[in-house]
Amino acid sequence: MQQSMVIRWCLLFLVAFQSMEVNQAARILAPFFFPGKSHLIMTNAIVRELVKRGHEVTFITAFSLAKENLGPNYKEVLIPQYDFWPRIKEKSKKTTVLEMADLSSLTFIALCQDMGLHSTDFAFQQPEVQALIQAKNKLGKYDLLLAEEFYNEGALILGHLYQIPIVTISTFGYTNYLSNMFGFVAPWSFVTHMYLPYTDRLSFSERIHNTYLCTMEVFLRRFYYLPAQDAILRKHFSHLLDEVPTVKQLNNNVSAILINNFMPLDAPRPTSFNMIPVGGLHIVPPKPLPKHLQDFLDGATHGAIYFSLGSQVRSAEFPPEKIQILLEVFGSLKQRVLWKFEADKLDHLPDNVMIQNWLPQADILAHPNVKVFIAHGGQFGIQEAVYYGVPLLGIPIYADQHGNIHKSVAKGYALGLSYDAISTDTLNGSLSELLYNPKYQTNAKRASRIYRDRPLGAMDTAMYWIDYVIEHRGAPHIISASLSLSWYQLYLLDVLAVALVIILIPLLGLYFLCTKSSRRTPTKVKRN
């Protein structure tokens, strides 16, 4: 009898627990318009985890996850991939990614804005997205909009249409315009633009450069980019809405943003409750390597070097003289080299070098024999290197890569080498320094401890805040009141004007009194 009662109470508890889980599940609409494959490293990880935790996710994407069989809670709206490279080549006058190494930061910002405008317009034209736009009975269909904060702000209008709270994801980390979006002032005296190769310790000339680029980006966004995004919204939604909201209004409705960064990869800066650093959430426990890779690294008795320039920069497109330099240096090393090379064959390959057109990067960096990572400086690669305590040799090409490598060098776990400066001497000297000077390993391990030391794991933190926004119906209490202020109010220019008036009126009054008094005073006539 007592045993049956115990079983009965256990069954009741399981039913209650399952009911609680069902009640906590949410329906999430996730439009990700930007067709950058590397960005999906973070966004796909979040989508997978949401589905795993019982949420129902409708994922608008150009890169299908259907083969992963995520289950009935995953619904995919597959749109065509917007090919942005022809337009970038036309605008930049460059034919390959490698040629973009000499683009100015301001030119790259303009290219990103142009790319964002056209990919947003392209996405709204697709029948699959139009079906969501034109759907009737939108209220109550979804509980949250989850979108990327990377030049596709127009996607936020779906949150307005469905009347649901919004959480965004910044796969690039702390982009500078986020400060205005979330209602605070980021001082350019020490908060550097992400495209500049500076740390937070700026010299006078660096502060001038930083101020110039940040100011130009503000003006570009204010007078070109945001009005152009607003025009796209009016083009696609004016027939549905009496008043189409502006991108600025939509941004003001973002409840929280998940930032792809965490200390020590970036310096302290002003932030707010709803800006959540979750860098590294894509990193999972390492999986077993394929046998040929495992054997190659296990047999590296003097250590191994891993070489990959990411998904956009193809080392197979290096000119023959650069490839020859790499082969000569790699072949002279005692270490083994595992090289992500986007071709099936490479002539005159040394015995200690293995090439493959795709490699499981994080799992390789987790191998204890990997001593150096030659990388381009993308966010995800640096996060993985720091997580596993592997020193870096950075060869940055464009965008945030220069800044990421420069900060890593300043932290003492990396060296930088510009693409144009690659030579037998520079490459050999840099690798020798990283391999045989123990300070780089020491600093990399120290950075790893800091990066891993968190009160809650990165993915758990992201899931907590997504659930938090849903639970608290947009959580308006974590949104800054400064978003309702005009720009002159935010910078206290109205207060400054009143203060000046209060100070100037008495001074002017005193001046006029003195002037009037001096005019009334009779001049004395001098007598002989």
Stockholm file with secondary structure:
# STOCKHOLM 1.0

chainA/1-528         MQQSMVIRWCLLFLVAFQSMEVNQAARILAPFFFPGKSHLIMTNAIVRELVKRGHEVTFITAFSLAKENLGPNYKEVLIPQYDFWPRIKEKSKKTTVLEMADLSSLTFIALCQDMGLHSTDFAFQQPEVQALIQAKNKLGKYDLLLAEEFYNEGALILGHLYQIPIVTISTFGYTNYLSNMFGFVAPWSFVTHMYLPYTDRLSFSERIHNTYLCTMEVFLRRFYYLPAQDAILRKHFSHLLDEVPTVKQLNNNVSAILINNFMPLDAPRPTSFNMIPVGGLHIVPPKPLPKHLQDFLDGATHGAIYFSLGSQVRSAEFPPEKIQILLEVFGSLKQRVLWKFEADKLDHLPDNVMIQNWLPQADILAHPNVKVFIAHGGQFGIQEAVYYGVPLLGIPIYADQHGNIHKSVAKGYALGLSYDAISTDTLNGSLSELLYNPKYQTNAKRASRIYRDRPLGAMDTAMYWIDYVIEHRGAPHIISASLSLSWYQLYLLDVLAVALVIILIPLLGLYFLCTKSSRRTPTKVKRN
#=GR chainA/1-528 SS CHHHHHHHHHHHHHHHHHHHHHHHCCEEEEECCCCCGGGHHHHHHHHHHHHHTTCEEEEEESSCCGGGCCCTTEEEEECCCCCCHHHHHHHHCCSSSGGGGGCCHHHHHHHHHHHHHHHHHHHHHSHHHHHHHHCSCCTTSCSEEEEECSSCGGGGHHHHHHTCCEEEEETTCSCTTHHHHTTCCCCTTTCCCTTSSCCSSCCHHHHHHHHHHHHHHHHHIIIIIHHHHHHHHHHHHTTTCSSCCCHHHHHHTEEEEEESCCTTSSCCCCCCTTEEECTTTTCCCCCCCCHHHHHHHHTCTTCEEEECCTTTSCGGGSCHHHHHHHHHHHHTCSSEEEEECSSSCCTTCCTTEEEESCCCHHHHHTSTTEEEEEECCCHHHHHHHHHTTCCEEECCCSTTHHHHHHHHHHHTSEEECCGGGCCHHHHHHHHHHHHHCHHHHHHHHHHHHHHHCCSSCHHHHHHHHHHHHHHTTTCGGGSCGGGGSCHHHHTTHHHHHHHHHHHHHHHHHHHHHHHHHHHHSCCCCCCC
#=GC SS_cons         CHHHHHHHHHHHHHHHHHHHHHHHCCEEEEECCCCCGGGHHHHHHHHHHHHHTTCEEEEEESSCCGGGCCCTTEEEEECCCCCCHHHHHHHHCCSSSGGGGGCCHHHHHHHHHHHHHHHHHHHHHSHHHHHHHHCSCCTTSCSEEEEECSSCGGGGHHHHHHTCCEEEEETTCSCTTHHHHTTCCCCTTTCCCTTSSCCSSCCHHHHHHHHHHHHHHHHHIIIIIHHHHHHHHHHHHTTTCSSCCCHHHHHHTEEEEEESCCTTSSCCCCCCTTEEECTTTTCCCCCCCCHHHHHHHHTCTTCEEEECCTTTSCGGGSCHHHHHHHHHHHHTCSSEEEEECSSSCCTTCCTTEEEESCCCHHHHHTSTTEEEEEECCCHHHHHHHHHTTCCEEECCCSTTHHHHHHHHHHHTSEEECCGGGCCHHHHHHHHHHHHHCHHHHHHHHHHHHHHHCCSSCHHHHHHHHHHHHHHTTTCGGGSCGGGGSCHHHHTTHHHHHHHHHHHHHHHHHHHHHHHHHHHHSCCCCCCC
//
